[in-house]
Amino acid sequence: MDFSLTDEQREVRDWVRTFVRKEILPLEPEVLRRERTGRPGLEPSELRELQLKAKESGFWGVLTPEEYGGMNLGGVMAALLEAELGRSFVPFRFGGSADNILFFANEEQKETYLKPTIAGDRKSCFAITEPGAGSDARAIRTSARQDGDDWIINGEKTFITGGNEADFTMVFAVTDKEKGANGGVTCFLVDRDAGWKSHPIDTMGEWGPAALTFDNVRVPARNILGEVGRGFELAMRWIGQGRYLLPARAIGSCERLLEMGIDYARTRETFGQPIAERQAIQWMIADSAVEIEALRWLVLHAAWQVDQGMDSRQAQSMAKLYGGIKANEIVDRVLQIHGGMGYTRELPVERWYRELRLLRIYEGTDEIQRRTIARNLLKGHASVSGTLG
Ligand SMILES: Cc1cc2nc3c(=O)[nH]c(=O)nc-3n(C[C@H](O)[C@H](O)[C@H](O)COP(=O)(O)OP(=O)(O)OC[C@H]3O[C@@H](n4cnc5c(N)ncnc54)[C@H](O)[C@@H]3O)c2cc1C
């Protein structure tokens, strides 16, 4: 069993590590200042500039196929890079990517939606959640009714990431009520100028999702992504693609937080000694280090399964569940190590505390991951011995 990185993996990882150190970390004080006055941490033009800088060194479309100008680096590499980016709270991501389901577009749709999204000229959003349908996505009510060559969409979506900025949405609507999620849900590519509206939702995080309303929005049939009635499968593909990437990012955040905790513990003195000398503090440090290590291997194992073309759903759910829970415990401990300072807005700990909370909710809550994991075991689709059998 070989747990070491290849020379190429190390080289690519180290490049990103240096990029984060040189280009991203110096932005942190300004990003914090802006966010604390209610402004976005990075303006879209600044994000774009950073993405183009990375592109000069070939970093563009980490998971995008080469025929679309991407690097197609695969799951393990993507997870390693995500962990490096997670070391900063600056909302940076590499350019050159598009939602995986847009690759199911036909040639005409690829020109209008996929390629401009990869190029960064268009912004998409993925809209399935509704006020009455979150974990139970099969319960969506947004409907699309055929009218000649067009479809008329009515309904409401909520918590849609990027929904305020997107100029088109991939929206999921019921086209056959009888069949519902079993062949009666269709995905539509809908431009903003077709008439859907978005409203920001204020959250405890630094970026807000949107509520979308569709009031008799008319869409031509050529804007159906995939086939009529096959939308739910696309939605599951979108949700399933990158569950391991969310906890991958959390690895970096937890490493950075723990480093902050260790530094602070070394220098903060109480009762004549650095708090690092206290067993209570040492145990927090030790538990966090063990959990980060465990998370790293859960994530890399899931990513490795993705690269092998294996059914990675169980491994991805485990990584997502563990990552969400442990990242929240670790940020809480690091805040505790900092005492009152941890609670202030002078340090970014409280910012991470708020941001990491989301990890236990979106793209499948903790409870839904547990449900998946337990069901796979109960039905015999997975074994408690894991991949090794
Ligand atoms: C910031 C943010 C961004 C998001 N981005 C997107 C996006 O881009 N696109 C999109 O479509 N959606 C998005 N979502 C929606 C997100 O996926 C849902 O919020 C999530 O799936 C949970 O659904 P819900 O909020 O309706 O909670 P509910 O499903 O109502 O769940 C409420 C509680 O009950 C628990 N629960 C539910 N069912 C069960 C069960 N069977 N057994 C045990 N417990 C259960 C849940 O775990 C949770 O604790 C986003 C959400 C947030 C907060």
The ligand as a MOL file (V3000), in Angstrom:
LIG
                    3D

  0  0  0     0  0            999 V3000
M  V30 BEGIN CTAB
M  V30 COUNTS 53 58 0 0 0
M  V30 BEGIN ATOM
M  V30 1 C -26.1460 28.4020 1.6390 0
M  V30 2 C -26.9260 27.3300 0.9300 0
M  V30 3 C -26.6700 27.0910 -0.4060 0
M  V30 4 C -27.4170 26.1490 -1.1090 0
M  V30 5 N -27.2310 25.9860 -2.4650 0
M  V30 6 C -28.1290 25.2480 -3.1850 0
M  V30 7 C -28.0910 25.2570 -4.6260 0
M  V30 8 O -27.2160 25.8550 -5.2650 0
M  V30 9 N -29.0600 24.5880 -5.3000 0
M  V30 10 C -30.0490 23.8840 -4.6770 0
M  V30 11 O -30.9000 23.3180 -5.3600 0
M  V30 12 N -30.1090 23.8500 -3.2890 0
M  V30 13 C -29.1750 24.5160 -2.5550 0
M  V30 14 N -29.2340 24.5180 -1.1620 0
M  V30 15 C -30.2810 23.7520 -0.5050 0
M  V30 16 C -29.7550 22.6160 0.3400 0
M  V30 17 O -29.3190 21.5640 -0.4720 0
M  V30 18 C -30.8730 22.2120 1.3190 0
M  V30 19 O -30.9920 23.2620 2.2660 0
M  V30 20 C -30.6030 20.9030 2.0150 0
M  V30 21 O -30.6780 19.8420 1.0990 0
M  V30 22 C -31.5730 20.6610 3.1710 0
M  V30 23 O -32.8740 20.8660 2.7850 0
M  V30 24 P -33.8420 21.7880 3.6950 0
M  V30 25 O -33.1150 23.0210 3.9950 0
M  V30 26 O -35.1440 21.8820 3.0090 0
M  V30 27 O -34.0070 20.9880 5.0270 0
M  V30 28 P -35.0850 19.7940 5.2820 0
M  V30 29 O -35.0090 18.7900 4.1990 0
M  V30 30 O -36.4120 20.4030 5.5540 0
M  V30 31 O -34.5060 19.1720 6.6010 0
M  V30 32 C -34.6890 19.7600 7.8880 0
M  V30 33 C -33.9880 18.8770 8.9170 0
M  V30 34 O -34.5700 17.5630 8.9040 0
M  V30 35 C -33.5760 16.6090 8.6370 0
M  V30 36 N -34.1510 15.5330 7.8220 0
M  V30 37 C -34.7710 15.6510 6.6320 0
M  V30 38 N -35.1530 14.4450 6.1850 0
M  V30 39 C -34.7380 13.5390 7.1150 0
M  V30 40 C -34.8020 12.1190 7.2260 0
M  V30 41 N -35.3750 11.3640 6.2750 0
M  V30 42 N -34.2910 11.5390 8.3310 0
M  V30 43 C -33.7090 12.2780 9.3030 0
M  V30 44 N -33.5930 13.6290 9.2420 0
M  V30 45 C -34.1050 14.2460 8.1690 0
M  V30 46 C -32.4960 17.3460 7.8700 0
M  V30 47 O -31.2620 16.6730 7.9240 0
M  V30 48 C -32.4980 18.6730 8.5940 0
M  V30 49 O -31.7720 18.5530 9.7800 0
M  V30 50 C -28.4320 25.3960 -0.4360 0
M  V30 51 C -28.6410 25.6110 0.9360 0
M  V30 52 C -27.9140 26.5630 1.6170 0
M  V30 53 C -28.1990 26.7870 3.0710 0
M  V30 END ATOM
M  V30 BEGIN BOND
M  V30 1 1 1 2
M  V30 2 1 2 3
M  V30 3 2 2 52
M  V30 4 2 3 4
M  V30 5 1 4 5
M  V30 6 1 4 50
M  V30 7 2 5 6
M  V30 8 1 6 7
M  V30 9 1 6 13
M  V30 10 2 7 8
M  V30 11 1 7 9
M  V30 12 1 9 10
M  V30 13 2 10 11
M  V30 14 1 10 12
M  V30 15 2 12 13
M  V30 16 1 13 14
M  V30 17 1 14 15
M  V30 18 1 14 50
M  V30 19 1 15 16
M  V30 20 1 16 17
M  V30 21 1 16 18
M  V30 22 1 18 19
M  V30 23 1 18 20
M  V30 24 1 20 21
M  V30 25 1 20 22
M  V30 26 1 22 23
M  V30 27 1 23 24
M  V30 28 2 24 25
M  V30 29 1 24 26
M  V30 30 1 24 27
M  V30 31 1 27 28
M  V30 32 2 28 29
M  V30 33 1 28 30
M  V30 34 1 28 31
M  V30 35 1 31 32
M  V30 36 1 32 33
M  V30 37 1 33 34
M  V30 38 1 33 48
M  V30 39 1 34 35
M  V30 40 1 35 36
M  V30 41 1 35 46
M  V30 42 1 36 37
M  V30 43 1 36 45
M  V30 44 2 37 38
M  V30 45 1 38 39
M  V30 46 1 39 40
M  V30 47 2 39 45
M  V30 48 1 40 41
M  V30 49 2 40 42
M  V30 50 1 42 43
M  V30 51 2 43 44
M  V30 52 1 44 45
M  V30 53 1 46 47
M  V30 54 1 46 48
M  V30 55 1 48 49
M  V30 56 2 50 51
M  V30 57 1 51 52
M  V30 58 1 52 53
M  V30 END BOND
M  V30 END CTAB
M  END
